Amino acid sequence: MPENGHKATPQEAPQEALRIDKWFWHARFFKSRSLASKFCQAGKARVNGTAIRKAHHMVRPGDTLTFTIGPHVRVIQILALGTRRGPATEAQTLYEDLQPPAAPSKAGDAGAEPAAVPAAPPKRDPGAGRPTKSERRAIDRLMGREEGRQTGKRTMVGRMMDRILGRKSGPE
């Protein structure tokens, strides 16, 4: 029994190990504990170089975690276990990033990775699919179907297309 005369509760007892999914959640690598648990069960995390497939694997301060989040491989050393999921500033004190992500560099630096360029919309093969708005307007001009024309006359191409397709043409 402690010196003050009352029993130590589990929160007061010093923790020497913590479940890996709970630590991931405390350190704010995942939004929920269930996501952290699924991540661990998928075998995507390594503790001290050993692949972990169980969310209840116990981690301790000094352990090194290796895992991928998105396109980045993270190498983390656990400094503390934490007792709650606190704010981000508190969560960052639980670990040391041994391989911080590369900071964006200036375009003039030699050997630097190129900056991410936003992807352009995919190009469509000419003539494939429905015409675009500008293509439709060009067709209308060619066929003499422009809106707002005051003469009402069709172009020669429009009259020829009407004859080929058997349509009645307007005034000539």
N, C-alpha and C positions, 0 to 999 in steps of 0.2 A: 504494500500500500504506500502511496506517495506520502511525503512528509506532512502535507496539509490535512491529511486524515480522510480524504474522500477517494473513491475509486476513480481510476483514469478511464475516461470514455474513449471510444475509438478515435474521435477527432483530436483528443489531446495526446494520444500515444504517437510517438514519432514513427512516421511511415518510412520503411526502408525499401519498399517496392510498390509499384502501381501497375495496373493493367495497361497494356499498350494502347488499347482503344480509348481508354479514359484519359491517358496522357495526351494523345493526339487531340482529343476534344478540349482538354484544359489549355493546351498550347495554341488553340484556334487554327489548326490545320484543316479541320472539318467542321461543318455547321452543326452536325448532330453526332451523337455517339453511335447511332445505328449506321451512319455512313462510314465512320471510322472503323466500326466493327466489320462491315462488309469489305472495306479496303484491306484489312488485315487478313480476313478469311480468304481473300483472293490471292494471297501470297505476294502482294506487291510491296511489302516492307521487309527490310533486313535489319536485324539487331546484331551488331558486332560482326557483320559479314554473313550471318546465318539467316536464310529465308524463314519467315514466320508465317504460319497458316492459321494460327489461333489468336483470337482477339483477347484471350485471357492470359497471354504471355506476359510475364512480369518484367518490367524494366526498372532500372536503378540509376541514380545519378552517376555519370561517367560512361554510360552506354552510348554507343554511336549508332544512330539510325540512318539508313539509306533508303530513300523512296523517291518515286516520281510523282510530281503533281503537274499535270498539263505537260508542256514540253520540257520542263526543268527537272533535273535530277537534284534532289536535295540531300545533303550530308549534314546531319545535325548531331551535336553532342548534348546529351541531357545534363543540365546543371542542377535542376531541382525538379521535384515531382509536382508540386502545387497541391492546393487543397480545394480549389474551386475554379470555375471558368470565369475568370475576371476580365477586365478590359484588355485590349490589345497590348498596351504598355506593360501590364503585369504578365501577360502571356509570353512576351518576348524575353522576360528574365528567366524563363524556364529552360532555355536552350541557347546554344551558341551555334551559329551557322558557320560550318567549317569550309563551305564552298559557296560564298554568296553569289547571287546571279550577277552577271556582267552588267555594269552600268551603261546606259546608252552613250555612245561616243560621238564626237564630231565627225563630219564627213571627210575632213582633211587628214585624220589619223591614218597612218599606214597600218595595214593588217587588221583593221577593225572590221567587225561584221557590218554588212550593209543594213541601213535602217529599213524597217518594215514599210513597204509601200502598199497602200490600200489596193486591193485587187479591183481591176476594171471589170465591168459586166462582160459576160461572155459574148464573143462576136458570133453573129448569125451568118450563115452562108448566104450569099446574094441569091435572091429568088426563092429561098426556102421559107415556107410558112406564109402567114398572112403578111400583107404589106404593112410597113410602118406608116405612121401618119404622114410623114414627108413623102414617102413613096406613093401613097394614095393620092396626095395632092398633085404630085407630078403626073400621075396617070390621068387624073381629072383634067389637068391642063392640056395634056396630049390629046385626050378624047374630046375636048371642047365642052366639058361639063362643069366649067368653073362656076361657082356661085357668084351672083352679083353681076354677071355679064348682062349688058343692056341690049345688045344686038340680038341675042338668042341664036346666033349662027353657030354651027358646028364647024370644027376644023376639018380639013380634008381627011385626016386619019380617022377622025370620029365618024365621018360619013361612010368611009370605006368599011370600017368595022361594023357599022349598022347594016350595010349591004351584005357582008359576009355572014353575019349572024342572023340575018333575016328580020332585023328590027325595023320598025318604022322610024324614020329620022324626022327631026323637027324641020322648021323652015330653013331653007338653004340660002 
